[in-house]
Amino acid sequence: MTVAARLTPIPDERSAPYWNAASQHILTVAQCSVCSALTHPPGTVCPHCGSTDPEFVFVPISGRGVVKSWTVVRQSFLPGFEVPFMLVDVEIVEQTDLRLIGRLLDAPEEALYIGRPVRVAFEDIASGVAVPAFVLEDQS
């Protein structure tokens, strides 16, 4: 079976720093310049302190976390995804309730449980374009 090319992200002014860092295999999230809380994705208002002028700055994070939930996708509505695949909801260690969702690479569903340690990995989907994903912490 031939898998179609995946769609690539189209960064806007707000998300460009995130995607630029990801292309270098660095995971970043937005940090509020008012309260220093981390958030992803950044909005126009800080969800932690309520500042309407949060002047978010993207900062690198470890990419380590624990699985809070997951789902198995059995039908893809976008090109380039071979089904089935798993999406994991990961709470990042740097801040309670800082959550990211991404594909889980190279792990069977039976290996997952709530609280399972994972770390970031990157899928290079096009020249100069990488998307954060996750692998089990004890896998290379």
N, C-alpha and C positions, 0 to 999 in steps of 0.2 A: 504494500500500500504506500502510495506517495503522499506525503504530508505537505500541504501548501505552506508557503512562507508565512511566518508570523507577522502580524501587524507590529509596527514599531511605535513607541511613544512619540507624541508630538509635544515637546515641552513648551510651556508658555512662560511668561516672565516670572511667575511665582514658583514654578516647578523646575526651571532650568538648572539651578544649583544642585538639586537632588539627582537629576539625570546625568549631569556632567560628572558628578562624583561616582555614580553607579558605573559609568563607562570606564572608570579607573578601578573598579571593584572596591569602592569605598562606600559603606552604607552611612547615610546621613539622615538626620531629621531636623525639623525646625525648632529653634529655641527662642522663646520670647525674650526680648531685650529688657522687658519690664520686670518679670517675675522669675526668669530663668527656667521655667518649665518647658519640657519637650512635648512636641505634638506632631502628628502626622495624619493626614496632610495638613499644611497650614491653611488657615482661613483668613478672613479679614479681621477677626476678633480672636484674642487669645481665649481658649476654652477654660483656662485655669484661673486667670486673674480678671478676665473681662475687658482688658485693655482694647480700645478700638484703634490703637496705634502701637501694635506689638513689635514692629520692626524685626520680624523674624530673621534669624541668621541660621544657616545650615551648619550643623556641627557633626563630626564623625561620632559614631557609636560602635560598640563592640559587635553587634549583630548576634549576640548570644541571648537566648531566652528559653521559655518553656511553652509547650503546646497548651493552649486553653480550650481549643476546639478544632475540629477538622471536618471536611466533607470530601466525598469522592465524586468527582465530576464524570459522568458517564456519557454525556452528550455535549459536544462543544458547539457553540454558536459563533465562534470566531475561527478564522483559518489558522493553521499552524499548530494546533494542539492535538496530539495523539491521545485519544481517550482509551481507557480511563486514566485520570490523573487526580492527585490529591492536592487540595488547598488546605493550608494550616493557618490558624489564627494564633499568633505568637505574642506573648507578653514579653517585652524586652527587659533585660535585667537592669538597665540604667534607671528605670522609673516605673513604679507600680501603675498599671493601667495604660502604659504606652504599648499599643498593640499594632502589629503589622500583619498583613495577610500576604501569603505567597505560596507558590508551588512547593511541594515537598519532593525532592529529587531522590531517586534511587532508594526507596524504602517501601516495604510492603505495609499495607494497612494494619496487619497484625502486630507490627512493631510499635504502633502508636498507642499512647495513653495520655490522659490529662496529666500535665506536669513533666512530660518527657522533654529532656534538654535537647535543644536544636541550636544550630548556628547558621549564619548567613552563608550563602554560596551565590555565585552569579552565573546566569545563563547569558552567554554571548549570542544574541539573536541576529545581529547584523554588524557590519563593519562599524566599530566605534559605538555600538549600542549594547548595553548589558542591563539585564533585569534582575533585581534581587529575588532570590528564592531561598529555600532552607534545606539543610541536610541534618540527619541525626547527629548529635554532638559526638558520639563515639564512632562515627564513620569518617573516612577521609574524603 
